[in-house]
């Protein structure tokens, strides 16, 4: 019973995170840069925002580095730890 509760809580947290990111995207891109004349303009703005969010945004909780850089360092450290072990 506790396992399914944990899975349910995890699912709820994932949904909450997705809603937060979606709200941030709408605020920073969709509502801020309107009016949109063409769908391709929305698509390009979305691609640029996702690139910034993943590759250039400095995230304080991980040492003011972009998430993609932090992730690469994390996996590099895992590989190095595996070689030592």
N, C-alpha and C positions, 0 to 999 in steps of 0.2 A: 504494500500500500504506500509506503513512504517513497519508493522509487518512482511510482507514477506521479506522486505529488511533486517530487523534485523535477521531473520532466515537464510537468505542467507549469511550474514556476519558471523554469528555463525558457519555455515557449513564451510565456507572458513577458519575460525580460527581453527576449529577442524582438517581440512585437513592439514593445515600448521603445526600444532603441531605434527600430526602423521608423516608427512614427516621429521620433525626435529628429532623425536625419532628414526625413521627408519634409518636415516643417521648416528646418533650417534651409534646405534647398529651395523650397517655395518662397521663403522670405528673401533670401539673398539673390535668387535668380529670377524666378517667375514674376513675382510681384514688383520687385525693384526695377527690373529692366523692361517692363511692359510700356507701351503696347507692342505685341508681337505681330509682325506683318505676314510672316511665312513660317510654316512648320520647321523648315530647315534652320531657321534662325534659333528656334527653341532647341533643336537637336544639337546645334553647334555650341550654344551656350551651356547646355547640359554637359556635353563632353568636356568643355573647358573647366567647368566647376568640379566635375568628378576628378579630373586630372589634378587640379589644385588641392582638392580635399585629400587625395591619397598621396600625392607626391611632393607638394610644396608647403602645405599647411604645417605650421610648427605647433606641436602639441605639448603643452607644459607638463602634463602628467607622465610623459616619457622622456623628459629632459630637453624639451624644446627642439626636437628633431621631427622631420616628417614621418608619418606612419610607415610608409614604404621603406624608408631607410632603417627605421627601428626593426621592422620585420626581417629585413635582410641580415642585420647584425644578430638578431635572435637566432636565426637558422644557422648562420656561420658559427656562432658559439656552440650550438648543439653539435654540429659536425666536428668541431675541434674537441669537444668533450668526449665524443664517441671515439675519436682517434686515440685519446689518452687512455681511455678505459679499456 
